[in-house]
Amino acid sequence: MTFEQSGLFDDFEEEETVVSEQDALAKISARIDQLRREIEHHTYLYYAQDAPEISDAAFDSLMRELRELEAEHPEFIDPSSPTQRVGGYVGEQFAPVKHMARMYSLDNAMDFDELDAWIARIVDAFGSLVPLVCELKIDGSSISLTYQDGMLIRAATRGDGVTGEDVTANMRTVKDVPLRLREEGLSELSDGIDTIELRGEVYMPKSSFNALNAAAIENGKQVFANPRNAAAGSLRQKDARITQGRDLSTFIYSTADDRALPVTSQWELLKWLGRAGFHVNPDVVRCTTKEEVHAFCKRAIERRDDLPYDIDGVVVKVDSFAQQDALGFTSRAPRWAIAFKFPPEEKTTLLRDITVQVGRTGVLTPVAELEPVTVAGSVVSRATLHNLDEVHRKDVRIGDTVIVRKAGDVIPEVLGAVASLRPPEARVWTMPKLCPSCNNPVIREEGEVAHRCINIECPAQAQERLIFWASRVAMDIDGMGEEIIGRLIETGRMSDVADYYTLDEVELSLLDMGRVNKEGNPIRLGSVVAAKLISAIEESKSRGLTRVLVGLGIRHIGKTTAEALTKAYPSIDSLMTASEESLASIEGIGPIIAHSVYVFLRTPGNLDVIERLERFGVVMTEHVSLEDQLPQTLEGFTFVLTGSLTTSGMTRTEAGDKLKAYGAKVSGSVSKKTSFVIAGEEAGSKLDKAIALGVPVLGEAEFLEIIETGLLPESYR
């Protein structure tokens, strides 16, 4: 019998086969890893360094091979693979993300004098000017990126600075964001700290913005106002594939915590970020004199229009992290950094006409219709002129050449006319006597600058009221935009806010949007959008009476006054039976607001809308919070807050609300009637006045004791 016949080699052959398969898989795994690193390297060179080493075709070939290998061996797919950048649908909403450390805003220097004043404070703090780093202020949307063991695990928007929104799936599609840190940077991290959070700005290049708007115009869609809005909107897309098509980029420039990093200064941090694979703006300088800072700012202003992305200023930072720590923070911003804001860009253009826009409260606002002109990165064709008095004060006439700028680089405004260029045919504009929307008389009440249409059935007011009702400050009907509302009005389906609650999903899905597709067929709203809108409408029913009062558009009623009303009258029934005198006696209301509410709630058309809202299930009561149920132990005491409450981290408004919950009154000014002044860090003139008047002054520790117990410190009881 041979060895083969004996069967002694059977196990050996099987083992040899297994080893052979393992070797093959190991080679495939190694090739996949090699491809990923090559692709990451070339992605870094292309997007972060703008220095590609290979052609697009060669890069595509590497990606194609990697996709094929991963498709054949899905067990080797890794979330950090370059093939995994494209995500799918994110979900109904973005989950909240708490930042490792607060993302602060920056204080602004609006001119060189204010910048020099900040530099002087730095000199005072250290005895001489310490090194500063100047960086371009990118006009985009703030982002934080969290890496664990070198892998991107989370991306979040700034939010309120403490909590942002999870946009990880979307940021993974941004090609200059490394899915894992480059080994050169990763190897330098300190042992024992495996998680780091980095910060920067996500932006849309000007060329991508122009292409996006060109495509929108071609398809009959609404265009974005500027690249910043386009970047922010792209970042919050529910479908990450849409974000991928928007061609976003980033500049990363800071960290939540530098303990894990091999750096001691901002200048060193920027160098490390580059080594770790991030896109770092090359336009940075380290300055040791005030003149060098000025020179960088002036060069930035001169080069602003030539850059491939929008900037709105220069950020100046103390370089040393140790010196940054010594300077610390105010309640809202670091003392060691400041944003030098560019002076508003001014352009001249032709004022072709002045039209009138009717708002939700009937106010007629004159609007300048301009020859389109690019100002601060976006095209301006309209600008508000506010009211007739403002038109006369600026002496702008139809046919004038006017000076246009953006207030705060955001809101277009007409500064005035170039009188030397005024043509003989330029016409003085007057306010129309009849409303351009409903043809009813326009009135101007004594003591007011506004002209107003008082017809409650005015169509223009109806549209503005419907838009406002759906807005975040009112009933927050997510997704109910101006275009959809306009179509519902045009089709006769909606005329007042109660009509929202009569819409059904099928009807909305079939809504004709007034456009046609390439085949010439009408574009409908669609079932997906309709389902979300109906869900949002249903959710809005439970917002409570405060939001209802805001949403109804009662003159002089905003969030604060609505809260005061519902605290005194927590149901619509009790509010409707209140006398004008009792309304006026509510803290923060007064006779003018009381009269407005009283008249509104006795107007038949308004009562009909309220009755229908109740019938459709809209909650017309306000929930009494636990804080509102606190014992009114501080009733009769008046507090004034000054300075920054750094221990608690509260704003003065938040602190005031805590005191009001116990029945206290909170005032903005110190007088002999003030019971106590609560002074935080950097308390100003209010503290000086309190001392001069002999008003008791409490510190933050005593304030915290008061809001915890509801009682004054023992020595004052």
C-alpha positions as CSV (number, residue, x, y, z in Angstrom):
1,M,0.0,0.0,0.0
2,T,1.4,3.4,-1.0
3,F,1.5,6.4,1.4
4,E,-1.2,8.0,-0.8
5,Q,-3.4,5.0,-0.4
6,S,-2.9,4.9,3.4
7,G,-4.6,8.4,3.8
8,L,-1.8,9.7,5.9
9,F,-1.4,12.8,3.6
10,D,-5.1,13.8,3.7
11,D,-4.8,16.2,6.6
12,F,-1.6,17.6,5.2
13,E,-3.2,18.4,1.8
14,E,-6.2,20.1,3.6
15,E,-3.9,22.1,5.7
16,E,-1.8,23.1,2.7
17,T,-5.0,24.3,1.0
18,V,-6.1,26.4,4.0
19,V,-2.6,28.0,4.2
20,S,-2.7,28.7,0.5
21,E,-6.1,30.5,0.9
22,Q,-4.9,32.4,3.9
23,D,-1.9,33.6,2.0
24,A,-4.1,34.7,-0.9
25,L,-6.4,36.6,1.4
26,A,-3.5,38.2,3.2
27,K,-2.1,39.4,-0.1
28,I,-5.5,40.8,-1.1
29,S,-5.8,42.5,2.3
30,A,-2.3,44.0,1.9
31,R,-3.1,45.2,-1.6
32,I,-6.3,46.9,-0.3
33,D,-4.4,48.6,2.4
34,Q,-1.7,49.7,0.0
35,L,-4.4,51.1,-2.4
36,R,-6.1,53.0,0.4
37,R,-2.9,54.6,1.5
38,E,-1.9,55.5,-2.0
39,I,-5.3,57.0,-2.7
40,E,-5.3,58.9,0.7
41,H,-1.8,60.2,-0.2
42,H,-2.9,61.5,-3.6
43,T,-6.1,62.9,-2.2
44,Y,-4.1,64.9,0.3
45,L,-1.7,66.2,-2.4
46,Y,-4.6,67.1,-4.7
47,Y,-7.1,68.7,-2.2
48,A,-5.0,69.8,0.7
49,Q,-1.7,70.7,-1.0
50,D,-2.9,71.6,-4.5
51,A,0.1,69.6,-5.8
52,P,-1.0,66.5,-7.6
53,E,1.6,63.9,-8.5
54,I,-0.5,61.7,-10.8
55,S,-3.1,62.2,-13.5
56,D,-6.9,62.0,-12.9
57,A,-7.0,58.9,-15.0
58,A,-4.3,57.2,-12.9
59,F,-6.2,58.2,-9.7
60,D,-9.4,56.8,-11.1
61,S,-7.6,53.6,-11.9
62,L,-6.5,53.2,-8.3
63,M,-10.1,53.9,-7.1
64,R,-11.6,51.4,-9.6
65,E,-9.2,48.6,-8.4
66,L,-10.0,49.3,-4.8
67,R,-13.8,49.2,-5.4
68,E,-13.5,45.9,-7.3
69,L,-11.4,44.3,-4.5
70,E,-13.8,45.5,-1.8
71,A,-16.8,44.3,-3.8
72,E,-15.2,40.8,-4.1
73,H,-14.1,40.8,-0.4
74,P,-16.7,42.8,1.6
75,E,-15.1,41.4,4.8
76,F,-12.3,43.9,4.2
77,I,-14.5,47.0,3.9
78,D,-13.5,49.6,6.5
79,P,-15.4,52.9,7.3
80,S,-12.2,54.8,6.7
81,S,-11.8,53.5,3.2
82,P,-11.8,56.2,0.5
83,T,-14.6,54.2,-1.2
84,Q,-16.9,54.9,1.8
85,R,-17.0,58.7,1.4
86,V,-20.5,58.6,-0.2
87,G,-23.2,58.1,2.3
88,G,-26.9,57.6,2.0
89,Y,-30.0,59.1,3.6
90,V,-29.1,60.6,7.0
91,G,-32.5,60.5,8.6
92,E,-35.4,62.8,9.8
93,Q,-33.2,65.0,11.8
94,F,-29.6,65.6,12.9
95,A,-28.7,64.2,16.3
96,P,-27.3,66.7,18.9
97,V,-23.6,66.5,19.6
98,K,-21.9,68.0,22.6
99,H,-18.5,69.5,21.8
100,M,-15.5,68.5,23.9
101,A,-15.1,72.2,24.7
102,R,-17.2,75.2,23.9
103,M,-16.8,76.7,20.4
104,Y,-16.6,80.4,21.2
105,S,-17.4,83.3,18.9
106,L,-14.8,86.1,18.3
107,D,-15.0,89.7,19.2
108,N,-14.8,92.0,16.2
109,A,-12.6,95.0,15.4
110,M,-14.4,97.0,12.9
111,D,-11.4,99.2,12.0
112,F,-7.7,99.6,12.6
113,D,-8.3,101.7,15.7
114,E,-10.3,98.9,17.4
115,L,-7.6,96.4,16.3
116,D,-4.9,98.6,17.8
117,A,-6.9,98.9,21.0
118,W,-6.9,95.0,21.3
119,I,-3.2,94.9,20.5
120,A,-2.7,97.5,23.3
121,R,-4.5,95.2,25.8
122,I,-2.2,92.4,24.8
123,V,0.8,94.6,25.4
124,D,-0.6,95.7,28.8
125,A,-1.1,92.0,29.8
126,F,2.5,90.9,29.0
127,G,4.5,94.1,29.2
128,S,5.3,94.0,25.5
129,L,3.8,92.7,22.3
130,V,4.0,88.9,22.1
131,P,4.1,87.0,18.8
132,L,0.7,87.0,17.0
133,V,-0.6,84.7,14.1
134,C,-2.8,86.3,11.4
135,E,-5.1,84.0,9.4
136,L,-7.7,84.8,6.8
137,K,-11.3,84.7,8.2
138,I,-13.1,82.2,5.9
139,D,-16.7,83.1,5.2
140,G,-18.2,79.7,5.6
141,S,-19.7,77.4,8.2
142,S,-17.9,76.3,11.4
143,I,-17.3,72.6,11.8
144,S,-15.8,70.3,14.4
145,L,-14.2,66.9,13.5
146,T,-13.6,64.2,16.1
147,Y,-11.0,61.5,15.6
148,Q,-10.6,58.4,17.7
149,D,-7.4,56.3,17.3
150,G,-6.8,58.3,14.2
151,M,-10.2,57.6,12.5
152,L,-12.9,60.2,11.8
153,I,-15.8,59.2,14.1
154,R,-17.9,62.4,14.2
155,A,-18.4,65.7,12.5
156,A,-20.7,68.4,14.0
157,T,-21.8,71.9,13.3
158,R,-21.1,74.7,15.7
159,G,-24.7,75.0,16.9
160,D,-24.9,77.2,20.0
161,G,-21.2,76.6,20.7
162,V,-21.9,73.9,23.3
163,T,-24.1,71.5,21.3
164,G,-24.1,71.1,17.5
165,E,-25.7,68.8,15.0
166,D,-24.2,65.5,13.8
167,V,-23.3,65.9,10.1
168,T,-20.8,63.0,10.0
169,A,-22.3,61.3,6.9
170,N,-22.2,64.6,5.0
171,M,-18.7,65.6,6.0
172,R,-17.3,62.2,5.0
173,T,-18.1,63.2,1.4
174,V,-15.9,66.3,1.6
175,K,-12.7,65.1,-0.1
176,D,-10.2,67.2,1.7
177,V,-11.4,65.8,5.1
178,P,-9.1,62.9,6.0
179,L,-11.1,59.8,7.0
180,R,-8.0,58.8,9.0
181,L,-5.0,60.9,10.1
182,R,-1.8,60.6,8.1
183,E,0.8,58.5,9.9
184,E,3.2,61.4,10.0
185,G,0.8,63.4,12.2
186,L,-0.8,60.4,14.0
187,S,2.6,59.1,15.3
188,E,3.2,62.4,17.1
189,L,0.1,62.3,19.3
190,S,0.7,61.8,23.1
191,D,0.2,58.4,24.6
192,G,-3.0,57.8,26.6
193,I,-5.2,60.3,24.7
194,D,-7.0,58.6,21.9
195,T,-9.7,61.2,21.0
196,I,-9.1,64.6,19.6
197,E,-11.5,67.3,18.3
198,L,-10.4,69.7,15.6
199,R,-12.1,72.8,14.4
200,G,-12.3,74.7,11.1
201,E,-14.5,76.1,8.4
202,V,-16.3,74.3,5.6
203,Y,-16.8,76.5,2.6
204,M,-17.9,76.5,-1.1
205,P,-15.3,77.8,-3.6
206,K,-16.6,80.6,-5.7
207,S,-16.4,78.6,-8.9
208,S,-18.5,75.8,-7.4
209,F,-21.0,78.3,-6.2
210,N,-21.4,79.9,-9.6
211,A,-21.8,76.4,-11.2
212,L,-24.4,75.5,-8.6
213,N,-26.5,78.6,-9.2
214,A,-26.1,78.3,-13.0
215,A,-27.6,74.8,-12.7
216,A,-30.4,76.0,-10.5
217,I,-31.3,78.7,-13.0
218,E,-31.3,76.2,-15.8
219,N,-33.7,73.9,-13.9
220,G,-35.9,76.7,-12.7
221,K,-34.9,76.4,-9.1
222,Q,-34.2,79.0,-6.5
223,V,-30.6,80.2,-6.4
224,F,-28.4,80.6,-3.2
225,A,-27.7,84.1,-2.0
226,N,-24.0,83.6,-1.4
227,P,-21.4,80.8,-1.0
228,R,-21.7,80.9,2.8
229,N,-25.4,80.1,2.6
230,A,-24.7,77.4,0.0
231,A,-22.1,75.8,2.2
232,A,-24.3,75.8,5.2
233,G,-27.3,74.4,3.3
234,S,-25.2,71.7,1.6
235,L,-23.9,70.7,5.0
236,R,-27.4,70.0,6.4
237,Q,-28.7,67.9,3.5
238,K,-30.6,64.8,4.7
239,D,-29.1,62.9,1.7
240,A,-25.3,62.9,1.9
241,R,-25.1,62.2,-1.9
242,I,-26.5,65.7,-2.4
243,T,-23.7,67.1,-0.2
244,Q,-21.1,65.2,-2.2
245,G,-22.3,66.9,-5.4
246,R,-21.9,70.4,-3.9
247,D,-18.0,70.4,-4.0
248,L,-17.4,71.7,-0.5
249,S,-13.9,72.3,0.9
250,T,-12.4,73.0,4.4
251,F,-9.7,74.8,6.2
252,I,-8.9,73.4,9.6
253,Y,-7.2,75.7,12.1
254,S,-7.8,74.9,15.8
255,T,-8.4,72.2,18.4
256,A,-10.7,71.7,21.4
257,D,-7.8,70.4,23.5
258,D,-4.1,70.7,22.7
259,R,-2.9,68.2,25.4
260,A,-2.7,65.3,22.9
261,L,-0.8,67.3,20.2
262,P,2.9,67.9,19.9
263,V,2.5,71.6,19.8
264,T,2.7,74.6,22.1
265,S,1.5,77.4,19.8
266,Q,-1.0,78.2,17.0
267,W,1.9,78.4,14.5
268,E,3.0,74.8,15.5
269,L,-0.6,73.6,15.4
270,L,-1.1,74.7,11.8
271,K,2.1,72.9,10.8
272,W,1.0,69.7,12.6
273,L,-2.5,69.9,11.0
274,G,-0.8,69.9,7.6
275,R,1.3,66.8,8.5
276,A,-1.8,65.0,9.8
277,G,-3.5,65.4,6.4
278,F,-5.7,68.5,6.8
279,H,-6.3,71.3,4.3
280,V,-4.6,74.3,6.0
281,N,-4.8,77.8,4.6
282,P,-1.4,78.8,3.3
283,D,-2.1,82.5,3.8
284,V,-0.9,82.8,7.4
285,V,1.8,84.9,8.9
286,R,3.5,85.1,12.3
287,C,3.9,88.7,13.3
288,T,5.9,90.4,16.0
289,T,4.9,94.1,15.4
290,K,1.7,96.0,15.0
291,E,2.9,97.2,11.6
292,E,3.2,93.6,10.4
293,V,-0.4,92.9,11.5
294,H,-1.6,96.0,9.6
295,A,0.3,95.0,6.5
296,F,-1.3,91.5,6.4
297,C,-4.8,93.0,6.9
298,K,-4.3,95.5,4.1
299,R,-3.0,92.8,1.7
300,A,-6.0,90.7,2.6
301,I,-8.4,93.5,1.7
302,E,-6.6,94.1,-1.6
303,R,-6.6,90.4,-2.6
304,R,-10.1,89.7,-1.4
305,D,-11.8,89.5,-4.8
306,D,-8.9,87.5,-6.3
307,L,-9.1,84.6,-3.9
308,P,-11.0,81.4,-5.0
309,Y,-13.1,81.6,-1.8
310,D,-14.9,84.3,0.2
311,I,-13.3,85.9,3.2
312,D,-14.8,88.6,5.4
313,G,-11.8,89.6,7.6
314,V,-8.6,88.5,9.3
315,V,-8.4,86.6,12.6
316,V,-5.5,87.7,14.8
317,K,-4.4,85.3,17.6
318,V,-1.9,85.3,20.3
319,D,0.5,82.5,19.2
320,S,1.5,80.8,22.4
321,F,-1.0,78.5,24.0
322,A,0.4,79.2,27.4
323,Q,-0.2,82.9,26.9
324,Q,-3.7,82.2,25.5
325,D,-4.5,80.3,28.7
326,A,-3.2,83.3,30.8
327,L,-5.6,85.6,29.0
328,G,-8.6,83.3,29.1
329,F,-12.1,84.1,27.9
330,T,-15.0,86.5,28.5
331,S,-18.5,85.0,28.6
332,R,-18.7,84.8,24.8
333,A,-15.2,85.1,23.3
334,P,-11.5,84.5,23.9
335,R,-9.5,87.5,25.0
336,W,-6.5,86.2,23.0
337,A,-8.1,86.5,19.6
338,I,-10.0,89.1,17.6
339,A,-11.6,89.2,14.1
340,F,-10.6,92.3,12.1
341,K,-13.7,92.8,9.9
342,F,-13.3,94.2,6.5
343,P,-15.0,97.6,5.8
344,P,-18.2,97.0,3.9
345,E,-17.7,96.8,0.2
346,E,-19.5,99.6,-1.6
347,K,-20.6,99.6,-5.3
348,T,-22.6,102.0,-7.5
349,T,-25.5,100.9,-9.6
350,L,-28.7,102.2,-11.2
351,L,-31.9,102.5,-9.2
352,R,-34.4,101.3,-11.8
353,D,-37.6,101.6,-9.7
354,I,-39.0,101.7,-6.2
355,T,-41.7,99.1,-5.5
356,V,-43.7,98.3,-2.4
357,Q,-43.7,95.1,-0.3
358,V,-46.7,94.5,2.0
359,G,-45.7,92.7,5.2
360,R,-47.7,90.4,7.4
361,T,-48.9,93.3,9.7
362,G,-49.9,95.4,6.7
363,V,-46.8,97.7,6.7
364,L,-45.8,98.9,3.3
365,T,-42.1,98.9,2.8
366,P,-40.4,100.6,-0.2
367,V,-37.9,98.4,-2.0
368,A,-35.2,99.6,-4.3
369,E,-35.1,97.7,-7.6
370,L,-31.5,97.8,-8.7
371,E,-29.5,97.0,-11.8
372,P,-27.9,93.8,-10.6
373,V,-24.4,94.3,-9.1
374,T,-22.1,92.0,-7.2
375,V,-21.4,93.2,-3.6
376,A,-19.4,91.2,-1.0
377,G,-19.6,88.0,-3.0
378,S,-23.2,87.9,-4.2
379,V,-25.5,89.6,-6.7
380,V,-27.7,92.3,-5.3
381,S,-30.8,93.4,-7.3
382,R,-33.1,94.5,-4.5
383,A,-32.6,96.4,-1.2
384,T,-35.0,97.7,1.4
385,L,-35.5,101.4,1.8
386,H,-37.4,100.9,5.1
387,N,-40.0,103.7,4.9
388,L,-41.0,106.9,3.2
389,D,-39.0,109.1,5.6
390,E,-35.9,107.1,4.9
391,V,-36.3,107.6,1.1
392,H,-36.6,111.3,1.6
393,R,-33.7,111.5,4.1
394,K,-31.4,109.7,1.6
395,D,-32.9,111.7,-1.3
396,V,-32.9,108.7,-3.7
397,R,-34.9,109.0,-6.8
398,I,-35.9,106.6,-9.6
399,G,-33.2,106.8,-12.2
400,D,-30.4,107.7,-9.8
401,T,-27.0,106.1,-9.6
402,V,-26.9,104.9,-6.0
403,I,-24.3,103.6,-3.6
404,V,-25.0,100.0,-2.4
405,R,-23.4,98.0,0.3
406,K,-24.2,95.1,2.6
407,A,-24.8,95.9,6.3
408,G,-22.5,93.5,8.1
409,D,-21.7,91.9,4.7
410,V,-25.2,90.4,4.8
411,I,-28.2,92.7,4.3
412,P,-28.2,94.9,1.1
413,E,-28.7,98.6,1.8
414,V,-28.8,101.8,-0.3
415,L,-26.6,104.4,1.3
416,G,-27.7,107.3,-0.9
417,A,-27.5,108.7,-4.4
418,V,-24.5,110.1,-6.3
419,A,-26.0,113.5,-6.9
420,S,-23.5,114.5,-9.5
421,L,-24.7,111.7,-11.7
422,R,-28.4,112.4,-11.3
423,P,-30.2,112.6,-14.7
424,P,-32.8,115.3,-15.5
425,E,-35.6,112.7,-15.7
426,A,-34.9,111.2,-12.2
427,R,-38.3,111.0,-10.4
428,V,-39.1,111.6,-6.7
429,W,-41.0,108.6,-5.3
430,T,-44.1,108.9,-3.2
431,M,-46.0,106.3,-1.1
432,P,-49.1,105.0,-3.0
433,K,-52.5,105.9,-1.5
434,L,-53.9,102.4,-2.2
435,C,-52.4,99.1,-1.2
436,P,-50.8,97.5,-4.3
437,S,-52.1,94.1,-3.2
438,C,-55.8,94.7,-2.4
439,N,-56.4,98.2,-3.6
440,N,-57.7,99.3,-0.1
441,P,-56.7,102.7,1.5
442,V,-53.2,103.1,3.0
443,I,-53.1,104.9,6.3
444,R,-50.3,106.4,8.5
445,E,-51.2,106.6,12.2
446,E,-50.1,109.6,14.2
447,G,-46.6,109.1,15.7
448,E,-45.6,106.2,13.4
449,V,-43.3,106.2,10.5
450,A,-44.9,103.2,8.8
451,H,-47.7,103.3,6.2
452,R,-50.1,100.5,6.7
453,C,-52.9,98.6,4.9
454,I,-55.5,97.7,7.5
455,N,-57.5,95.2,5.4
456,I,-57.2,91.9,7.2
457,E,-58.1,90.0,4.0
458,C,-55.2,91.6,2.0
459,P,-53.6,88.8,0.0
460,A,-50.1,90.0,0.5
461,Q,-50.5,90.1,4.2
462,A,-52.0,86.6,4.1
463,Q,-48.9,85.2,2.4
464,E,-46.5,86.9,4.9
465,R,-48.7,85.7,7.9
466,L,-48.7,82.1,6.5
467,I,-44.9,82.2,6.1
468,F,-44.4,83.6,9.6
469,W,-46.7,81.0,11.2
470,A,-44.6,78.2,9.8
471,S,-41.3,79.9,10.8
472,R,-39.0,78.6,13.7
473,V,-39.9,81.5,15.9
474,A,-43.6,80.6,15.7
475,M,-45.0,77.1,15.0
476,D,-41.9,75.7,13.4
477,I,-43.4,73.7,10.5
478,D,-40.2,72.2,9.2
479,G,-40.0,72.2,5.4
480,M,-43.0,74.5,4.7
481,G,-41.2,77.1,2.6
482,E,-42.2,80.2,0.8
483,E,-42.5,78.5,-2.6
484,I,-44.9,75.8,-1.3
485,I,-47.0,78.4,0.6
486,G,-47.1,80.6,-2.5
487,R,-48.5,77.8,-4.6
488,L,-51.1,76.9,-2.0
489,I,-52.3,80.5,-2.0
490,E,-52.2,80.7,-5.8
491,T,-54.3,77.6,-6.1
492,G,-56.8,78.9,-3.6
493,R,-56.1,76.2,-1.1
494,M,-54.9,78.4,1.8
495,S,-55.8,81.9,2.9
496,D,-55.3,81.9,6.7
497,V,-53.2,80.0,9.2
498,A,-56.0,77.6,10.2
499,D,-56.0,76.2,6.7
500,Y,-52.7,74.5,7.4
501,Y,-54.6,72.0,9.5
502,T,-57.0,71.0,6.7
503,L,-54.3,69.8,4.3
504,D,-53.9,66.1,3.6
505,E,-50.9,64.1,2.4
506,V,-52.4,63.0,-1.0
507,E,-53.5,66.6,-1.8
508,L,-50.0,68.0,-1.0
509,S,-48.2,65.3,-3.0
510,L,-50.1,66.3,-6.1
511,L,-49.5,70.0,-5.6
512,D,-48.5,71.6,-8.9
513,M,-45.3,73.6,-8.3
514,G,-45.8,75.8,-11.4
515,R,-42.8,74.4,-13.2
516,V,-42.3,71.6,-15.8
517,N,-39.6,69.0,-16.2
518,K,-37.5,68.3,-19.3
519,E,-40.4,66.2,-20.8
520,G,-42.8,69.2,-20.4
521,N,-44.8,67.5,-17.6
522,P,-45.8,69.5,-14.5
523,I,-43.5,69.1,-11.4
524,R,-45.5,67.9,-8.4
525,L,-44.5,68.3,-4.7
526,G,-44.2,64.5,-4.3
527,S,-45.2,62.0,-1.7
528,V,-41.9,62.0,0.3
529,V,-42.0,65.8,0.9
530,A,-45.8,65.7,1.5
531,A,-45.5,63.0,4.2
532,K,-42.8,65.1,6.0
533,L,-44.9,68.3,5.8
534,I,-48.0,66.6,7.2
535,S,-45.9,65.2,10.1
536,A,-44.5,68.6,10.8
537,I,-47.9,70.2,10.7
538,E,-49.2,67.6,13.2
539,E,-46.3,68.3,15.5
540,S,-46.9,72.0,15.4
541,K,-50.3,71.5,17.1
542,S,-48.6,70.9,20.4
543,R,-46.3,74.0,20.5
544,G,-48.5,75.8,23.0
545,L,-50.3,79.1,23.4
546,T,-47.1,81.3,23.6
547,R,-46.1,80.2,20.1
548,V,-49.7,80.6,18.8
549,L,-49.8,84.2,20.0
550,V,-46.4,84.9,18.3
551,G,-47.6,83.2,15.1
552,L,-50.9,85.1,14.9
553,G,-48.9,88.2,14.1
554,I,-50.5,90.5,16.8
555,R,-48.9,93.9,16.6
556,H,-46.2,94.4,19.2
557,I,-46.2,90.7,20.3
558,G,-43.0,88.8,20.2
559,K,-41.7,85.9,22.2
560,T,-41.0,87.8,25.5
561,T,-44.4,89.6,25.6
562,A,-46.2,86.4,24.6
563,E,-44.5,84.6,27.5
564,A,-45.6,87.4,29.9
565,L,-49.2,87.1,28.6
566,T,-49.4,83.3,28.9
567,K,-47.9,83.3,32.4
568,A,-50.7,85.5,33.5
569,Y,-53.4,83.9,31.3
570,P,-52.3,80.3,30.4
571,S,-55.3,79.6,28.2
572,I,-56.9,81.3,25.3
573,D,-60.2,81.4,27.0
574,S,-58.9,83.3,30.0
575,L,-56.9,85.6,27.8
576,M,-60.0,86.5,25.7
577,T,-62.0,87.4,28.8
578,A,-59.3,89.6,30.3
579,S,-60.0,93.3,30.4
580,E,-57.7,95.8,28.7
581,E,-56.8,97.3,32.1
582,S,-55.8,93.9,33.5
583,L,-53.7,93.1,30.5
584,A,-51.9,96.5,30.9
585,S,-51.1,95.7,34.5
586,I,-49.0,92.6,33.5
587,E,-45.2,93.1,34.0
588,G,-43.7,94.0,30.6
589,I,-47.0,94.7,28.8
590,G,-48.3,98.2,29.3
591,P,-51.2,100.1,27.7
592,I,-50.1,100.0,24.0
593,I,-49.5,96.2,23.8
594,A,-52.6,95.6,26.0
595,H,-54.8,97.6,23.5
596,S,-53.3,95.7,20.6
597,V,-54.1,92.3,22.1
598,Y,-57.5,93.4,23.4
599,V,-58.6,94.7,19.9
600,F,-57.2,91.6,18.1
601,L,-59.1,89.2,20.3
602,R,-62.3,91.0,19.7
603,T,-62.1,91.2,15.9
604,P,-64.6,88.8,14.3
605,G,-62.2,87.5,11.6
606,N,-59.5,86.8,14.1
607,L,-61.9,85.0,16.4
608,D,-63.0,82.8,13.5
609,V,-59.4,81.8,12.8
610,I,-58.8,81.0,16.5
611,E,-62.0,79.0,16.8
612,R,-61.0,76.9,13.7
613,L,-57.5,76.4,15.1
614,E,-59.0,75.0,18.3
615,R,-61.3,72.8,16.4
616,F,-58.4,71.3,14.4
617,G,-56.6,70.4,17.6
618,V,-54.1,73.2,18.0
619,V,-53.2,73.5,21.7
620,M,-54.5,76.8,23.1
621,T,-53.0,76.5,26.5
622,E,-49.5,76.9,27.9
623,H,-47.9,74.3,30.0
624,V,-46.7,75.6,33.3
625,S,-43.1,74.6,33.7
626,L,-41.6,73.4,37.0
627,E,-39.7,76.7,37.3
628,D,-43.0,78.6,37.1
629,Q,-44.3,76.5,40.0
630,L,-41.4,77.6,42.3
631,P,-42.4,79.5,45.5
632,Q,-42.4,83.2,44.9
633,T,-39.8,83.8,47.7
634,L,-38.1,86.8,45.9
635,E,-41.3,88.7,45.1
636,G,-40.8,92.4,45.8
637,F,-37.1,92.3,45.2
638,T,-35.4,94.0,42.2
639,F,-32.1,92.7,40.8
640,V,-29.6,94.1,38.3
641,L,-27.0,91.9,36.7
642,T,-23.6,93.1,35.5
643,G,-20.5,91.5,34.3
644,S,-19.8,87.9,33.2
645,L,-21.1,84.9,35.2
646,T,-18.1,82.7,34.5
647,T,-18.6,80.0,37.2
648,S,-22.1,79.1,36.2
649,G,-21.6,79.8,32.5
650,M,-25.0,81.5,32.3
651,T,-25.8,84.5,30.2
652,R,-27.3,87.4,32.1
653,T,-30.6,86.7,30.4
654,E,-30.5,83.1,31.7
655,A,-29.6,84.3,35.1
656,G,-32.4,86.8,35.1
657,D,-34.9,84.0,34.2
658,K,-33.7,82.0,37.2
659,L,-34.4,85.0,39.5
660,K,-37.8,85.7,37.8
661,A,-38.9,82.1,38.5
662,Y,-38.9,82.9,42.2
663,G,-40.9,86.1,41.6
664,A,-38.1,88.6,41.4
665,K,-38.0,91.6,39.1
666,V,-34.9,92.0,37.0
667,S,-34.0,95.5,35.7
668,G,-31.5,96.7,33.3
669,S,-30.5,99.8,35.2
670,V,-29.5,100.6,38.8
671,S,-31.5,103.1,40.9
672,K,-32.4,103.7,44.6
673,K,-35.2,101.1,44.1
674,T,-32.8,98.4,43.2
675,S,-32.6,95.7,45.9
676,F,-29.4,94.0,44.9
677,V,-26.8,94.1,42.1
678,I,-25.2,90.8,41.1
679,A,-21.7,91.5,39.8
680,G,-19.7,89.0,37.8
681,E,-16.3,89.4,36.2
682,E,-15.6,92.7,34.4
683,A,-18.5,94.4,36.0
684,G,-18.9,97.9,34.6
685,S,-20.5,101.2,35.4
686,K,-23.6,99.5,37.0
687,L,-21.3,98.3,39.8
688,D,-19.9,101.8,40.3
689,K,-23.4,103.3,40.5
690,A,-24.5,100.6,42.9
691,I,-21.6,101.4,45.2
692,A,-22.3,105.1,44.9
693,L,-26.0,104.6,45.8
694,G,-25.3,102.2,48.6
695,V,-27.1,99.3,46.8
696,P,-26.0,95.9,48.2
697,V,-23.7,94.0,45.8
698,L,-23.6,90.2,45.6
699,G,-21.0,88.0,43.9
700,E,-21.6,85.0,41.7
701,A,-21.3,82.5,44.6
702,E,-24.1,84.3,46.4
703,F,-26.2,84.4,43.2
704,L,-25.8,80.6,42.8
705,E,-26.9,80.1,46.4
706,I,-30.0,82.3,45.7
707,I,-31.1,80.3,42.6
708,E,-30.5,77.0,44.3
709,T,-32.5,77.8,47.5
710,G,-34.8,80.6,46.4
711,L,-33.6,82.5,49.4
712,L,-31.4,85.5,49.9
713,P,-28.0,85.0,51.7
714,E,-28.6,84.7,55.4
715,S,-27.1,88.1,56.2
716,Y,-29.8,89.8,54.0
717,R,-32.9,87.9,55.2
